């Protein structure tokens, strides 16, 4: 896990957003960018809205919290213990 410093949860989001039609509504997966930076003793969870439209609606924070929760649960299933 030392060599794995950054785990992107939402892959190719920027590319998908750039390639998608301007009339298409972004899905929850396309509306935020979530990643986790792992060090020996901590996780830095990073999440942000991908555009101004998403940022205007505070529900993007809930999507980030959900992504972070899913990530931490998956880490627990992989044997990580939190203090």
N, C-alpha and C positions, 0 to 999 in steps of 0.2 A: 504494500500500500504506500510505501515511501516514494516510489517512482510515479505514483498516480497522484498528481497534485490538483488537478482540476477535473471535475466530473460534470459535463454538460448534460442537463436533464432534457432540455428542449433542443434537439439538434436540427440544424438547417432552418431555423425559424426565420432568420433574416432573408435567406435565399427564397424561401417559400413566400414570404410577404412581398418581396420584390417581384416575383414571378406571377403572383396571383392577380386576378382581375381587380380593378379599382371598385367594381360594383359588388364584389364578394365581401360578405361580412366575415371578419376574422373569427376563427374558432378559439376557444379558451387556450388551446395549446399554442396557437399562433400569436396570442395577444400579450404574452409575457416571455421574458427570458430569465430562466433560473439556472444557477450553477452553484456548486459547492467547492470551496477551496479547503483541502484537507492538510493539516499539519500533524505533527506527532501528538499534540495534546488538545487540538481544537478543530472545529469546523467553522468556516466562514460561509454563511449562506447568503447568496446574492440574488436579488430578484428585482426586475424593473419592467415597466410597461414598454412596449415596443413602438408605440406611436402616441400622438397627442389625443386622439379620439379615445383610446383605451385609458389614458391617464386622467381624462376628465371624469370618468366613472370610477368611484372608489372601490368598486367590486374587484378590481385588479389585485388589490391587497389580499382579498380572500383567496384568489387563485394562487398567489404567491405562498400564502400560508398553507394551502392545500398541497402545493408542490413540495414545500419544505417538510411537511408532515409525512408525505409519501416517501420522500428520500430518507428521512430518519427511521421510518419503519423498515424500509428495505435494508438499511445499515444494521439495524437490530437483528433482523433475520440472518444477516451475514456474520453475526457474532460480536458486533460492537456493543459495548456496555457504556451507558451514560451515567455520570455521577450527579 
